[in-house]
Amino acid sequence: MKTQFQHDIENPALRKGEDPASRKGEHPAPREVESPAPRESEDTGPREGQAVLEAFIDALSWDEAIGRITHWGTAHESRYVCICNVHSVVTTTQDVEFKIAVNNADMATPDGAPIAWALRRLGHPSQERINGPDLMTKYLAEAERLDHKVFFYGSTDATLARLRAELAKKYPLLRIAGMYSPPFRPLSLEEDEQVISLINDSGANVVFVGLGCPKQEKWMADHRGRVTAVMIGVGAAFDYHAGVIKRAPLWWQRNGLEWLYRLGSEPRRLFKRYLVTNTLFVVGFLRQMLTTKVPVSDTVPD
């Protein structure tokens, strides 16, 4: 059996324009438009940011990003956060359901040096890269301090076991509410409800979701309003923190070359992806810059 979200996106009538969320009465999604319209935050109002290709990306600092997550988590608000790299942004131009998920998120951060650079070019000169592994590290330190509970959803049982052991060393007071590795197949409606109950009954303030793009973003969009916690899609961050995959040295990260380090580590798997997506991003962003008027004063730091 398939989840309701999967039934929705496979329904021909919905692919022609019907909003799947409107049939369920939860968080109506915007119809496809030329310029992404971000979902306003109920506590902060309109969000500051910019569309990069067809994805709205928030312009914010590390303190603002972590502050919003801890604020929402403390109140057990059902929210979700997308962490967008070049692959994510390009995918919004190819997958309507993914585009809706990203543009309906409560926060979408610029993961990857090219996305942060794009925001700087579009009028946010001080924008930093806010990536998944580092966001996870910074929030876990706050969770330990605030006595928040954290749940981990995704990856494999072996990776989760290693992740638990590593986190126990780094954050001895961290309260891990639970870990769950879903099967590599669609969950039945009954199984999905059991997962929701498992997470909610654990009392988790934040749920890190490591299902990979675009699966994790669609899962979070489908579960907002049902999971009483902040969901954050962090991709391969579980593998990094568990020690399964070695992350690029700091110099590579700080100089926007982490993608090149990853390519060198897994050339067969990543070569085509980087060649195609990076080319599409460059072409798409150049086209966007030619049609976007950005005040000169906004592109130069004070």
RAWOPE-V585496 format. One record per pair of residues at least 6 apart in sequence whose ideal C-beta (glycine too) atoms are under 7 Angstrom apart, sorted by sequence separation. I is the first residue (numbers start at 1). GAP is how many residues later the second one is. If there is no record, write none. Layout:
BEGIN
I;GAP / I;GAP
END
This chain:
BEGIN
8;6 / 14;6 / 21;6 / 22;6 / 40;6 / 41;6 / 92;6 / 102;6 / 110;6 / 210;6 / 239;6 / 252;6 / 21;7 / 30;7 / 40;7 / 49;7 / 50;7 / 72;7 / 91;7 / 92;7 / 120;7 / 143;7 / 167;7 / 209;7 / 240;7 / 263;7 / 21;8 / 49;8 / 119;8 / 152;8 / 187;8 / 199;8 / 211;8 / 223;8 / 262;8 / 263;8 / 19;9 / 38;9 / 49;9 / 50;9 / 110;9 / 167;9 / 236;9 / 252;9 / 19;10 / 48;10 / 49;10 / 92;10 / 140;10 / 209;10 / 248;10 / 9;11 / 38;11 / 47;11 / 48;11 / 116;11 / 152;11 / 209;11 / 220;11 / 263;11 / 8;12 / 19;12 / 69;12 / 116;12 / 164;12 / 116;13 / 220;13 / 248;13 / 17;14 / 88;14 / 248;14 / 36;15 / 164;15 / 180;15 / 259;15 / 35;16 / 113;16 / 217;16 / 110;17 / 112;17 / 216;17 / 36;18 / 38;18 / 84;18 / 111;18 / 180;18 / 36;19 / 110;19 / 111;19 / 160;19 / 4;20 / 36;20 / 82;20 / 110;20 / 111;20 / 178;20 / 207;20 / 109;21 / 111;21 / 160;21 / 207;22 / 209;22 / 213;22 / 82;23 / 206;23 / 209;23 / 212;23 / 81;24 / 84;24 / 150;24 / 157;24 / 178;24 / 205;24 / 206;24 / 207;24 / 208;24 / 209;24 / 210;24 / 80;25 / 81;25 / 84;25 / 150;25 / 156;25 / 177;25 / 204;25 / 205;25 / 209;25 / 210;25 / 80;26 / 81;26 / 82;26 / 83;26 / 84;26 / 85;26 / 86;26 / 89;26 / 149;26 / 150;26 / 151;26 / 155;26 / 177;26 / 206;26 / 208;26 / 57;27 / 79;27 / 84;27 / 85;27 / 144;27 / 148;27 / 150;27 / 151;27 / 152;27 / 153;27 / 154;27 / 177;27 / 196;27 / 200;27 / 210;27 / 81;28 / 83;28 / 86;28 / 147;28 / 149;28 / 154;28 / 199;28 / 200;28 / 210;28 / 55;29 / 86;29 / 144;29 / 85;30 / 144;30 / 196;30 / 199;30 / 84;31 / 140;31 / 143;31 / 196;31 / 55;33 / 55;34 / 140;34 / 53;36 / 52;37 / 53;37 / 55;37 / 54;38 / 53;39 / 54;39 / 68;39 / 53;40 / 65;42 / 65;44 / 54;45 / 55;47 / 56;47 / 55;48 / 83;48 / 151;48 / 58;49 / 83;49 / 58;50 / 57;51 / 58;51 / 151;51 / 56;52 / 83;52 / 55;53 / 57;53 / 149;53 / 151;53 / 149;54 / 150;54 / 153;54 / 149;55 / 154;55 / 155;55 / 149;56 / 150;56 / 151;56 / 152;56 / 153;56 / 154;56 / 148;57 / 154;57 / 57;58 / 148;58 / 150;58 / 59;60 / 57;62 / 154;62 / 52;63 / 143;63 / 32;64 / 38;65 / 39;65 / 41;65 / 59;65 / 65;65 / 37;66 / 39;66 / 52;66 / 62;66 / 36;67 / 39;67 / 52;67 / 61;67 / 139;67 / 59;68 / 62;68 / 50;69 / 30;70 / 65;70 / 69;70 / 29;71 / 50;72 / 66;72 / 70;72 / 136;72 / 30;73 / 50;73 / 66;73 / 50;74 / 29;75 / 73;75 / 163;75 / 166;75 / 62;76 / 66;76 / 70;76 / 166;76 / 27;77 / 166;77 / 151;78 / 163;78 / 159;79 / 163;79 / 159;80 / 162;80 / 162;81 / 162;82 / 155;83 / 159;83 / 154;84 / 159;85 / 152;86 / 9;88 / 136;98 / 136;101 / 132;102 / 132;103 / 133;104 / 132;105 / 136;105 / 133;107 / 133;108 / 133;114 / 102;115 / 98;116 / 101;116 / 101;117 / 104;117 / 95;119 / 98;119 / 98;120 / 101;120 / 97;121 / 91;122 / 91;123 / 88;125 / 87;126 / 76;129 / 74;131 / 73;132 / 73;133 / 82;135 / 69;137 / 80;140 / 80;141 / 113;143 / 80;144 / 79;145 / 78;146 / 78;147 / 78;149 / 81;149 / 78;150 / 83;150 / 79;151 / 80;151 / 81;151 / 82;151 / 83;151 / 76;152 / 81;152 / 76;153 / 77;153 / 73;156 / 73;157 / 72;158 / 69;161 / 114;167 / 118;167 / 121;168 / 122;170 / 123;171 / 122;172 / 123;172 / 125;174 / 123;175 / 125;175 / 126;175 / 123;176 / 125;176 / 121;178 / 6;180 / 3;183 / 2;184 / 3;184 / 4;185 / 3;186 / 87;186 / 1;187 / 90;187 / 1;188 / 3;189 / 87;190 / 90;190 / 86;191 / 90;191 / 93;191 / 86;192 / 89;192 / 86;195 / 27;197 / 27;198 / 26;199 / 5;213 / 5;217 / 3;219 / 53;231 / 53;232 / 53;235
END
